[in-house]
Amino acid sequence: MSLFYPRAYSATTSFERRNDPVMMNLPMSSGAASFKYFRTTMVGDLTSMETMAEVVENLGLIENLQRDEDGELSEPMAVKRNALARSLAGKLSITTSSPSEHIDMIRITYTGPDPTIGARLVDEVKHTYIRRTMAWIHEFLTSQRDYFQEEAGEAMAVVKETQRRETQLRLENPHVDPGNPGSLSLKLTQLELERRELKLRQRDYESELSAQEQLLVASTPQLQPGLGTDAPNQGVGLDDDFLPSPEALGLSAAIREVDTKTDKLRHTRGMTDQHPEIRDLLVSRTRLEADLERQCALDRRTVTTNQAVEGDSQSDGVPINPPWLPYQSEHAGLIVKITALQAKLKDLRISIETSDLAIEELEQAKREVYDKQELFAEVLGKVSLARKQQAQLERTLANIEPAIKAIEQGRLLQFSEGQPARGSNRPISPKATMIVILALLAGLASGITFVILAEVFDHVFRSSGQVSRSLGLPMLESIDEIVTAEDRRRLFLRNLVITPVVILLFIGVTGVAGSMAYLSIERPWAYEKIKHVPQTAIQFLTGDSADTEVH
């Protein structure tokens, strides 16, 4: 009867899973590709429908199922495959132990009625899980790399846009330093000091120019046009072959003043030649140039006349020495000094005007410094945030690329498969001890039952007292059983021959049955061998064995 007790066989395999240092440094180490993630999903992944369906396919358990032209299972066959996969998954148990934070020991145990499939099943589940996990990680990391590359490109575009905005803001506000607003007051103080110094120098130059002009005016009545001077009035109608008259010098000075005003309006105020003030100055300059040309022509005629008179006087032996000749060099020196002072004053005026504009811009920037500082803070915050995001994405990509190379080389999330699966034909359930206990209990129960039934259905009177009680009459006398020689012989034969033989027979049958039950549990291979002995003997006696061997 123990043969009808369901047998349960077991097969076990184990493997080790280690976290790789590259995996530890991944930015998603707390997410979908982390070691902890695989630890929490490992049982589900090992016994998932996808894994078990692949295991069933690899073990060849569904080779006989109908398939289409592409080798795919039809829908009813796929349902059968899934049912078989679920059935096998239900016979697996997963246990884990973690000696350290980055090491897991996984044990897969099969418990089921089939002694031939257990070891192959757990080994294939282990191999399939490792293969699918490595493929999944590679696919996941590849998708993450593509995603982060796209995000990094967008982040770089944002960084460039924010940097352009920062550059534009700095160009629009060159005097504002968002990191040091107080520098604006320092620059303003320095410019004011420079402007005072320029004003002082301007007054000095103006005083000196006034003195030189007075000397020039004082010496002008004594001068007449002469020869050879290096007056710096060339290009405005004056020639180098005569000393200009005071009128020509005045016109030349007026032209220079008009040029100074024109340059000032052009460079400091940004006016063009179409502006009314510039146009008026240009018209005035044209008129002054015409007057200067006429004055120069008059001076040339005067010089020519004087030269003719000088020639006549020399021919007569009377030298003519104009009284102004000794003063020509002094006059030319005054003109050079005046011109140099006027040029310096022009530069100083331009510098002062530039300083005024700079001071005005700085005062305007100082009035708006708080608003600009908030605007700078907003723009610089966006720039900093964009750079941080872009740098973080770049670091993420820098970690993912080595991880992909590591997974391609089989070094990421390291697996150690260990020894092949261990399993035997000896069932883990039932145990021989349990069968013996069950047999003893069954024998005791059946013995008690038979005794009770024998007492219940026993109607034989075995004493005179039973007869008296049954009839309700007093017993006067009883005669004991009369034992004959035949009875003695039959009793002797039963007690000394039949009973021992029956007892020995039952003991033998019980021993054989117990041995077979024990062998079927503890030595199933020996049980199968013994079970085929009668069949082999019959075949040998009938001659079927020879035919079988020939076949």
Secondary structure by P-SEA (a helix, b strand, c coil): cccccbbbbbbbbbbbbbbcccccccccccccccaaaaaaacccccccaaaaaaaaaaacccccccccccccccaaaaaaaaaaaaaaaaabbbbbbbccccbbbbbbbbbccccccaaaaaaaaaaaaaaaaaaaaaaaaaaaaaaaaaaaaaaaaaaaaaaaaaaaaaaacccccccccaaaaaaaaaaaaaaaaaaaaaaaaaaaaaaaaaaaaaaccccccccccccccccccccccccccaaaaaaaaaaaaaaaaaaaaacccccccccaaaaaaaaaaaaaaaaaaaaaaaaaaaaaaaaaaaaaaaaacbbbbbccccaaaaaaaaaaaaaaaaaaaaaaaaaaaaaaaaaaaaaaaaaaaaaaaaaaaaaaaaaaaaaaaaaaaaaaaaaaaaaaaaaaaccccccccccccccccccccccaaaaaaaaaaaaaaaaaaaaaaaaaaccccccaaaaaaaacccccccccccccaaaaaaaaaaaccaaaaaaaaaaaaaaaaaaaaaaaaccaaaaaaaaaaaaaaaaaaaaaaaaaaac
